[in-house]
Amino acid sequence: MATNHQASAPRYAHITGWGMAVPERVLTNLDLEAIVDTSDEWIRERTGIRERRIAAEKETTATLGITAARRALEVANALPSKLDLVIVATSTPEHIFPSTASLIQDALGASSAGAFDLSAACTGFIYALDMAAQAIRSGSIEMALVIGAETMSRLLDWEDRGTCILFGDGAGAVVLQASSVPGGLLSTVLRSDGSGRDLLAAPTVGSKDAYAPEAGLEHNIAMHKMTMNGREVFRFATRVMKESIPEAVARAGLTMNDVDWIVPHQANQRIIEHAARSLDIPLEKFISNVERFGNTSAASIPIALCEAAEAGRIKADQILVLVGFGAGLAWGSMVIKWGIAEPPEPTRRNRYQRQVAYTFARQRSRLARTLRRIGAWIQRTPLRRLLPPE
Ligand code: COA
């Protein structure tokens, strides 16, 4: 990660690449009828969701994130070695540590990048994008990869019909680059109210709620499942969308009439419709794919953004508002002036360079881990005398 703090000319942070990855396996509402006491009709009426994607056994938060990241680098026509920073927003990391971002950085061969995970639940992607944009605008870095990736299916209580019908798995990624062209990320509003921590939660080892050694392994594993107060979360979501979107728009020096698209967190179609009504914005301006993917938490905004960009719906110089809300409680809105007309068409040479970089990254990582194991073994034998002094 580069750090020079000598930026003088104004710098802007533009999204130059986008990518997404969802598992192949589709879980429909009818499939859910066989798992919990629910119905397709109930789920569609209350949420607008018809189906969601569920990770296969070998798919993980990192593998989904890697695929989305490679696609984003492809669109940006950027080499992974040029990345300065990788941030993964997730509530379902591979480990408590190391970060999922480090695993993705390694798999991409982003050898000059710093990497960390960011925990802000369904608002995580907005928080992460803002952190990366700040680093770019300050002159500290040139290019960042921001990923929202989740395997929510592994956190769900599949006996709780109030939550398991809502969520799905997937990942979305964007490449963010420094530019002298005015635009890109214009303003952000980030907020939190931890007094709502009980409304949507999934405790883990550091929590008194989850740690009960005398209760045995099964209890402790069960305590790691998600719990939610749906009605309260619904009320919270509609309130903060109504407040934070106009606030972010005003901070960008714009009015609501300037907004071309709203890319909301895809939690529930009714929440989106409620926001459209209360803000008096036509529903057509809201990008929604909740019907097909359900709530993919931190991945939902970048997946929706990616689909809209791929379909050519978002045009150069249009104004977008991203808005997220969820556990914390945390929420945020961000205004973006879309900076690029058409992404550059990658040449065959560029594609080849990236493929070589990924293959090399895989081999380098394997070799580094093998050498570390051999080194550790030698340290335990008389051969250690042959090693150079530390
Ligand atoms: N299938 C059938 N019935 C269900 C059900 C399901 N999957 N889940 C709950 N019900 C039942 C309840 O048990 C309740 O029955 P009762 O009246 O006999 O007690 C009834 O449906 C109404 O429950 P309620 O929780 O009041 O429903 P709701 O209209 O609030 O809808 C949610 C529930 C979860 C769809 C809605 O509250 C919601 O979307 N909240 C926001 C959740 C969210 O987006 N979370 C993530 C934020 S990041």
Residues whose N, C-alpha, C, O or C-beta is under 5 A from the ligand:
A	BS01	COA	D37 T38 S39 W42 R46 C122 R161 G162 I165 G230 R231 V233 F234 A267 N268 F325 G326
